[in-house]
């Protein structure tokens, strides 16, 4: 199969926790945007021992908060999808490459991406990688700094949004293939036998998805705040 590419622009709709099982029945991939600003209390009581050990390694309040919020929201979503009695019945862990897994549920593929106060969470029936970037000048400056390791690779006609698209595709590809972003900065990744899509969401975010299969059905939505405190 050759590389399949699509590009889309869409406005997000909100979805409640209660409606997620219905979306799961209709789609192979669910993507949720989560606003960290919706959550102001760092409550660790829903983390298991493995998760708490990882939390202790994080150095800043920002990284701790996004870790707690992403894991607890993920558990609430999976509790609905897997018909668990409690979110404490859902356990996450990372493999040696940093990929998130759900204990005893190898059929599920999980991927997370962060940008400023936004978390994107993917729950999928197919292997995938995702990446999100808030469209902002600072992101463009940082991306240029890294991409300029090989200036000849940069197309001078590319706009700022195009550079963000390039970056998110590379990041999503690295998560999909379990490789380091630094291994593909100055070259074109091997896109043979994969599919990738780029989205401009709410005219605020550049978002990319890489999978190994097509066609698949996908739903991208803004997840309403979950009151778990």
C-alpha positions in Angstrom: 0.0 0.0 0.0 1.3 3.4 -0.9 1.1 6.5 1.4 -2.3 8.0 1.6 -2.6 11.6 2.6 -5.6 13.8 3.4 -5.9 17.4 4.7 -8.9 18.7 6.5 -10.2 21.8 8.3 -12.9 21.5 10.8 -14.7 23.1 13.7 -14.9 21.0 16.8 -18.1 20.0 18.6 -18.3 19.2 22.3 -19.0 15.7 23.6 -19.9 14.6 27.1 -18.5 11.6 28.8 -22.0 9.9 28.6 -22.0 10.1 24.8 -18.6 8.5 24.3 -19.8 4.8 24.1 -22.0 5.8 21.2 -19.1 7.4 19.3 -17.0 4.3 19.9 -19.7 2.1 18.3 -19.5 4.3 15.2 -15.7 4.9 14.9 -12.3 3.2 14.8 -10.5 6.1 16.3 -11.7 8.7 18.9 -9.7 11.9 19.4 -10.5 14.2 22.3 -9.1 17.6 23.0 -8.9 18.3 26.7 -8.3 21.8 28.2 -6.0 21.6 31.1 -7.4 25.0 32.3 -10.7 23.1 33.1 -8.9 21.3 35.9 -7.2 23.2 38.8 -6.8 20.5 41.5 -3.9 18.0 41.2 -5.6 15.0 42.8 -3.4 11.9 42.8 -5.9 9.5 44.4 -6.9 7.9 41.1 -3.3 7.0 40.1 -1.9 3.5 40.8 1.5 2.9 42.2 3.3 2.7 38.8 1.7 5.9 37.7 2.6 7.6 41.0 6.2 6.5 40.5 6.3 8.1 37.1 4.7 11.3 38.5 7.5 11.6 41.0 10.0 11.9 38.2 8.3 15.0 36.7 9.9 18.2 37.7 7.4 21.0 37.2 3.8 21.6 38.2 2.9 21.9 34.5 4.2 18.5 33.6 2.7 16.9 36.8 -0.7 18.5 36.1 -0.9 17.4 32.4 0.1 13.9 33.5 -2.5 13.6 36.2 -5.3 15.1 34.1 -4.5 13.1 31.0 -4.4 9.8 32.9 -7.5 10.4 35.0 -9.5 11.6 32.0 -8.3 8.6 30.0 -9.5 6.3 32.9 -12.9 7.9 33.0 -13.3 7.4 29.2 -12.2 3.8 29.3 -14.3 3.1 32.3 -17.3 3.9 30.1 -16.0 2.0 27.0 -15.0 -1.1 28.9 -17.9 -1.2 31.3 -15.7 -1.0 34.4 -17.3 -0.5 37.8 -14.7 2.1 38.8 -11.9 4.0 37.2 -9.6 2.3 39.7 -10.1 -0.8 37.6 -8.3 0.9 34.7 -4.5 0.8 34.9 -2.0 2.5 32.5 1.7 1.9 32.0 4.4 2.9 29.5 6.6 0.5 27.5 10.3 1.0 26.9 9.5 3.4 24.0 7.2 5.6 26.1 4.0 4.4 24.5 1.0 4.3 26.8 -0.8 0.9 27.3 -3.9 -0.2 29.2 -3.3 -3.3 31.4 -5.0 -6.4 30.0 -6.3 -4.5 26.9 -3.9 -5.0 24.1 -6.6 -4.4 21.5 -6.6 -0.7 22.4 -4.1 1.7 21.1 -3.5 4.9 23.1 -1.6 8.0 22.1 -1.2 11.4 23.8 0.1 14.8 22.6 0.4 18.1 24.4 0.7 21.7 23.4 0.5 24.5 26.0 -2.8 24.0 27.8 -4.2 21.4 25.3 -4.1 17.7 25.6 -5.1 15.4 22.7 -6.0 11.9 23.6 -6.5 9.1 21.1 -8.2 5.8 21.7 -8.0 3.5 18.7 -8.6 0.1 17.3 -5.7 0.6 15.0 -2.1 1.5 15.6 -1.5 5.2 15.3 0.6 8.2 16.2 -0.8 11.7 16.8 0.6 15.2 17.4 -0.9 18.6 18.1 0.5 22.1 18.1 -1.2 25.4 19.0 -0.8 27.8 16.1 1.5 30.4 17.6 4.7 32.3 16.7 6.8 30.8 19.5 6.1 27.3 18.1 7.2 28.4 14.7 10.4 29.9 16.1 11.3 26.7 17.9 10.5 24.5 14.9 12.7 26.5 12.7 15.5 26.2 15.2 15.3 22.4 15.0 14.7 22.1 11.3 17.6 24.4 10.5 19.9 21.5 11.4 19.8 20.9 7.7 18.8 24.2 6.0 18.7 22.7 2.5 15.7 20.6 3.6 13.6 23.7 4.3 11.4 25.0 1.5 11.7 28.8 1.8 8.3 29.2 0.3 6.6 27.3 3.2 4.3 29.4 5.4 4.2 29.2 9.2 1.2 26.9 9.1 3.0 24.6 6.6 6.0 24.4 9.0 3.7 23.4 11.8 2.1 20.8 9.6 5.5 19.4 8.7 6.4 19.2 12.4 3.2 17.5 13.6 3.4 14.9 10.8 7.0 14.1 11.9 6.0 13.9 15.5 3.0 11.7 14.8 5.2 9.5 12.6 7.8 9.1 15.4 5.1 8.1 17.9 3.6 5.6 15.4 7.0 4.0 14.6 8.6 4.3 18.1 11.5 6.4 16.8 13.0 9.7 18.1 12.0 13.0 16.5 15.7 13.8 16.2 16.1 10.9 13.8 13.8 12.5 11.2 14.4 16.2 11.7 16.6 16.8 8.6 15.1 14.2 6.3 11.8 12.9 4.9 10.4 10.0 7.0 9.6 6.7 5.2 5.9 7.2 4.5 5.5 4.0 2.6 2.7 1.7 3.7 1.2 4.3 6.0 -1.7 6.8 5.9 -1.5 10.3 7.4 -4.0 13.1 7.8 -3.6 16.7 8.8 -6.3 18.8 10.4 -6.7 22.5 11.2 -9.0 22.4 14.2 -11.0 25.5 15.2 -8.4 27.6 13.3 -6.3 27.2 16.5 -4.5 23.9 16.3 -2.6 21.9 13.8 -3.2 18.2 14.3 -1.8 15.1 12.5 -2.7 11.4 12.6 -0.5 8.6 11.2 -1.9 5.0 10.9 -1.0 1.8 9.1 -4.4 1.2 7.6 -7.0 3.0 5.5 -9.9 3.5 5.4 -10.8 4.1 9.0 -13.5 6.1 10.7 -12.4 8.9 13.1 -14.2 11.3 15.4 -12.4 14.4 16.7 -14.2 16.4 19.4 -13.7 18.7 22.4 -14.3 16.7 25.6 -16.5 18.5 28.1 -15.0 18.9 31.6 -15.3 15.8 33.8 -16.1 16.6 37.4 -14.0 13.9 39.1 -12.9 15.8 42.3 
